[in-house]
């Protein structure tokens, strides 16, 4: 039996992935805004877009326009300008962090390998596109996806790599992440 679509719930743009220029794009949230004026209603659209390379770079942007595709394009451009680097410890984050944005409180905890990303849809989009594979996230207070996304980005911005932070505090030279050298191929 084919189930009729629920008229009270729409996907609101969730789950659309697109790969553009090294960054993957995901539309987290779209909504229609109406402004009541003398002659009727003026309709506009908002699109909350997350971009990431899957290797520690992630950005978020809110685009606004008269049509959804333009709003998504503008959100993508804003997200690319606001890219944050996530300090990683293996496949997770280095420490637990809690951030408040508006009435939304976001808590992100590191998790053991194999746990996966356990978080709300808005938080999951950022963490997955940022390349974090094992993490637990909790949202408290307001569940507004825009505030959740901005609070999550702020939490990731505040994270510090423990080795670099320790070296900075002790006045030691910064540790460099040396990639293992590969042997040149003999032909």
N, C-alpha and C positions, 0 to 999 in steps of 0.2 A: 504494500500500500504506500503510495506517495504521500508524504506529509506536506501540507500546505505551509508556506512560509509564515512565520509569526509576524503579524503586522505591528506588534509592539516592540520588536527588537530587530535592529538591523546591525550588520557587522561594522558599520560606520568606518569603513576603510581599513579595518584591522587585517593584518596578515599579508598585505601586498608587498612583495619584495621586488626590487629592481636593482640591477648592478650597473653602476655608471662610474667610469674612470677610477677603478681601484676601490671605490667605496660602494657598499651595498646600501640601498635605501629601503626604509620601511615606514609606511604611513601608519602611525599609531592611532590617530584620532582625526575625524573630520566632523564638522558641525555647521549647521546653517544658522546664520545670524540675521535677524530682521530688525530694521529700524523703522519705527512708525513715524511717518511724516504726514503733512497735510494732504497730500495726494494719494496716500496709501502706505504700502510697506516697501522698503528698499531691502532686497535680499543680498547677502554676501555669504562667503564661505571661509572657514578657517580650516587649515590642515596642519597637524603636528607631525613633523617628519624627523626621523632619526636616521643618521648615516654612520657607517662604521666600516673599518677595513678588516675586522676580525682578528687584529693583531695588536690591540691596545689603543687604537684611535677611534673615538666616537664623538659625534656632535649632534646637536638637536636644534631645530628651528621651527618657528610658527609662521606659516605663510597665510596671507589674507588676500582674497580676490573675489571678483564677481562670479567666477566659475571655478570648479574644483581643480581641474588640471593646472591652471595658473597658480592657485594657492599651493598646490603640491610643489610646483617648480620653484616658487618663491621660498617655501619652507626648506627645500633642499639647498638653495643658495645660502640661506641664513645658517643652516646646520653646518655647511662646509666652512663657513667663516668662524664658527664657534666650536672647533674641535678640541677635545680634551684627551690627554694621554693618561691611560690607566696603568698605575704601577701594578705589576703582576708578581705573584709568588707561585710559580708553577701554572696551574690552570685556575687559580683563585686569587682573591685579593689579599694583601698582607695583613690587615687587621679589621676588626669590627668598627663600624662607624654609624652614627646616628645624626641625621640632619632634619631641621624643621624648615618648611617653606609654607608660609601662610598658615592654614590650619592642618596641613599635612605633615606627618612625621614619618620619615623613611629610615629603616634600620637595615643595614646590609652586613651579613656575617660571612666569613670564609667558611668553606665546607671541605670535607674530605673528597679525595678523588673518586669519581663515579657517582657523586650525588646528583649532579646536573644543576640546572638553574631552577630553583624553586622560588618563584616570585610572581607578582601580579603581571598582567599582560603588558602594561606600560613599562614597568621596570625590566621585565624580561627582554623586551625589544632592545633596550640600551645595553644590557649586559651581554646578550648574545652577539649583537653587532660589534661590541667592543672586544670580543674574543674571550670573555670570562666563561669558563665551562662548568665550574663547581662553586656555587654560592647559594646562600639562603637569604631571601629578602622579605621584609615585613613592612606593611603599610598600616599606619594608625592615623586616626583622625579623619579628615576629609579624603574621599576617594576620587577627587577630581584628577583625571589623567594628566592634565597640563601641569598641575602642581606636583604630581608624583614624578613626572619626567624631569622637571626642573630641579626638584629636591634630589633625585638620583644623580643627575649630572653634577650638582654641587657637592654631593658626598664623594663622588669619584674624583672631583677636582681637589678635595681636601686630603685625599689619601696620600701618604708618603711612603717611599721605599725605605724600610727600616735600616738597611745597610748605608744608604746614602745619608739619611738623617743622622745616624750615629756618627759617621765620619764628619759631617758638617758641625755637629755639636762639639766634637772632640778636637776639631781643627786638623784632622788628618786629611791626606789627599783622598779625593773621591774615588771609590772603586769603579773600575771600568768593566763593563760586561764584554768579555772577550768571547767571540764566537769560535768554536773549535775549527781549526784549519783543516781543510780537506787536502788530501794528497793529490798532487797533479797527476792527471791521467797520462800513462805512458802509451804512446801509439806505436 
